[in-house]
Amino acid sequence: MSNTDSFIDEVNDELRRDRLFAMVRRYGWIAALAVVLIVGAAAWSEYRKAQVTAAAQATGDAILQALRAETPAGRAGLLATIETNNPQSRAIVEMLASASAVEANQPEAALAALQEIASSGEVPEIYRQIATFKILTMRDSGLSVSDRRAGFEAIAQPGSAFRLLSEEQLALMDIEALNPDAAIARYQSILQDAEVSADLQQRALQVIVALGGTPDLGSLTTAGN
């Protein structure tokens, strides 16, 4: 390589370095800002996770403290004082409060706790279904027979976790309405359902026989097998 070629290469290297330094001076703040934003976002995420964890632990501790109360009324009172911004935690607290209120013979408080869950659009659907089912089965719900039937029919739709249990309640309402044929037909449908549990299957068999019907066992399989 000639001296001229070597000199040209050195000049080119210097030019490239100059351009690089110029770009760093001109746009380096963007890279620095990006690093700051990334680090800041990671720190904020960890902070939020710590807050959520701390809140969940505080709610759990408060629930355990409430459940240590000696009387159902005491448990219900302490559970009613627990505050949480988490919809799922709120639903769990209200469920426990309702159960304690029932034990304490406070049906109005029990109903109010369940209605709080059932009417909330923030809690998961399964909690709303549980609360609605419990309300419909409460003796002191204040609902008419037609309202209860409409409620059970609403949660007896395909895909509902309480579909078959609601069907059973509707069959019991048919019996109360002195309509045994409708009850037998509904229990027979429950009996043949692929998702029926062993306990519900057994209850269906017993009620069909008690009502004077003959269970259709043609395609019946043991639940859980």
C-alpha positions in Angstrom: 0.0 0.0 0.0 1.4 3.4 -1.0 1.8 6.3 1.4 -0.9 8.1 -0.5 -3.4 5.2 0.0 -2.5 5.0 3.7 -3.1 8.8 4.1 -6.5 8.6 2.3 -7.6 5.7 4.6 -6.6 7.7 7.7 -8.5 10.7 6.4 -11.6 8.6 5.8 -11.3 7.1 9.3 -11.1 10.6 10.8 -14.1 11.7 8.8 -16.1 8.7 10.0 -15.2 9.4 13.6 -16.1 13.1 13.2 -19.4 12.2 11.7 -20.1 9.7 14.6 -19.2 12.2 17.2 -21.3 14.8 15.5 -24.3 12.4 15.5 -23.7 11.5 19.2 -23.6 15.2 20.1 -26.7 15.9 18.1 -28.9 12.8 18.9 -27.2 11.4 21.9 -29.9 13.0 24.2 -32.5 10.8 22.5 -30.6 7.6 23.5 -30.1 8.9 27.0 -33.8 9.8 27.3 -34.8 6.3 26.0 -32.6 4.7 28.7 -34.2 7.0 31.4 -37.7 6.1 30.2 -37.0 2.4 30.1 -35.4 2.4 33.6 -38.2 4.6 34.9 -40.9 2.4 33.5 -39.3 -0.7 35.0 -39.1 1.0 38.4 -42.7 2.1 38.2 -43.8 -1.4 37.3 -42.0 -2.8 40.2 -43.5 -0.2 42.5 -47.0 -0.9 41.3 -46.5 -4.7 41.8 -45.3 -4.0 45.3 -48.3 -1.9 46.0 -50.7 -4.5 44.7 -49.0 -7.2 46.7 -49.1 -5.1 49.9 -52.7 -4.3 49.4 -53.6 -8.0 48.9 -51.7 -9.0 52.0 -53.4 -6.3 54.0 -56.8 -7.4 52.8 -56.0 -11.0 53.6 -54.8 -10.1 57.1 -58.0 -8.1 57.7 -60.2 -11.1 56.5 -58.3 -13.5 58.8 -58.7 -11.1 61.7 -62.4 -10.7 61.0 -62.9 -14.5 60.8 -61.4 -14.9 64.3 -64.3 -13.1 65.9 -66.2 -15.3 68.3 -69.7 -14.6 67.0 -71.2 -14.6 63.5 -72.4 -11.0 64.1 -68.9 -10.0 65.1 -67.5 -11.5 62.0 -70.1 -9.9 59.8 -69.4 -6.5 61.4 -65.6 -6.7 61.0 -65.9 -7.9 57.4 -68.2 -4.9 56.6 -65.4 -2.6 57.6 -62.8 -4.0 55.2 -62.0 -1.7 52.3 -60.4 -2.8 49.1 -60.2 -1.4 45.6 -59.7 -4.8 44.0 -63.1 -6.0 42.6 -62.3 -9.7 43.1 -61.2 -9.2 46.7 -64.3 -7.1 47.3 -66.5 -9.9 46.0 -64.8 -12.4 48.4 -65.2 -10.1 51.4 -68.9 -9.6 50.5 -69.4 -13.3 50.1 -67.9 -14.0 53.6 -69.9 -11.1 55.1 -73.1 -12.5 53.6 -72.4 -16.0 55.0 -71.7 -14.6 58.5 -74.8 -12.4 58.3 -76.9 -15.5 57.6 -75.4 -17.3 60.6 -76.2 -14.2 62.7 -79.8 -14.3 61.5 -79.4 -11.0 59.7 -81.1 -11.7 56.3 -81.2 -8.1 55.2 -77.5 -7.7 55.7 -76.8 -11.0 53.9 -79.0 -10.0 51.0 -77.4 -6.6 50.7 -73.9 -8.1 50.5 -74.9 -10.5 47.8 -76.7 -7.8 45.8 -73.6 -5.7 45.9 -71.7 -8.5 44.1 -74.5 -9.4 41.7 -75.0 -5.8 40.5 -71.3 -5.0 40.0 -70.0 -5.0 36.5 -66.4 -5.0 37.7 -66.3 -8.5 39.4 -65.7 -11.6 37.4 -68.9 -13.3 36.0 -68.5 -16.4 38.2 -68.9 -14.3 41.3 -72.0 -12.5 40.0 -73.5 -15.9 39.1 -72.7 -17.3 42.6 -74.3 -14.2 44.2 -77.4 -14.3 42.0 -77.9 -18.0 42.7 -77.6 -17.4 46.4 -80.1 -14.6 46.3 -82.6 -16.7 44.4 -82.4 -19.5 46.9 -82.7 -17.2 50.0 -86.0 -17.5 51.8 -86.0 -13.9 52.8 -85.0 -12.5 49.4 -88.4 -10.8 49.0 -88.6 -12.1 45.4 -91.9 -13.3 44.0 -92.2 -16.8 42.5 -92.2 -15.5 39.0 -89.1 -13.4 39.7 -87.3 -16.4 41.1 -88.2 -18.5 38.1 -87.1 -15.8 35.7 -83.8 -15.5 37.6 -83.1 -19.3 37.6 -84.0 -19.4 33.9 -81.5 -16.6 33.2 -78.6 -18.5 34.8 -79.6 -21.9 33.4 -78.3 -20.9 30.0 -75.6 -22.9 28.2 -72.1 -22.0 29.5 -73.3 -21.0 32.9 -71.5 -22.7 35.8 -74.8 -22.9 37.6 -76.9 -24.2 34.7 -77.8 -27.7 36.1 -78.2 -26.4 39.6 -80.6 -23.8 38.3 -82.5 -26.5 36.4 -82.8 -28.4 39.6 -84.3 -25.4 41.4 -86.7 -24.9 38.5 -87.8 -28.6 38.9 -88.4 -28.0 42.6 -90.5 -25.0 41.8 -92.5 -27.2 39.4 -93.1 -29.6 42.3 -94.2 -26.7 44.5 -96.6 -25.6 41.7 -98.1 -29.1 41.7 -96.8 -29.8 38.2 -95.0 -33.2 38.7 -94.9 -34.0 35.0 -92.8 -30.8 34.3 -90.6 -31.6 37.2 -90.0 -35.2 36.0 -89.2 -34.0 32.5 -86.7 -31.5 33.8 -85.1 -34.0 36.1 -84.9 -36.5 33.3 -83.0 -33.8 31.2 -80.6 -33.3 34.1 -80.1 -37.0 34.4 -79.0 -37.3 30.8 -76.8 -34.3 30.8 -73.1 -35.0 30.1 -72.0 -32.5 32.7 -74.1 -33.7 35.6 -72.3 -34.5 38.8 -72.7 -37.8 40.7 -74.6 -36.2 43.5 -77.0 -34.3 41.3 -77.5 -37.4 39.2 -78.4 -39.4 42.3 -80.8 -36.7 43.5 -82.5 -36.6 40.0 -83.0 -40.4 40.1 -84.5 -40.3 43.6 -86.9 -37.4 42.9 -88.1 -39.0 39.6 -88.9 -42.2 41.4 -90.5 -40.3 44.3 -92.8 -38.5 41.9 -93.9 -41.8 40.4 -91.9 -41.5 37.2 -89.6 -44.1 35.6 -86.0 -42.9 35.0 -84.9 -43.3 31.4 -81.6 -45.1 31.9 -81.0 -46.0 28.3 -78.1 -43.6 27.7 -77.2 -43.0 31.3 -73.6 -43.2 32.3 -72.1 -42.8 35.8 -71.1 -39.1 36.3 -67.3 -38.6 36.7 -66.4 -41.7 34.6 
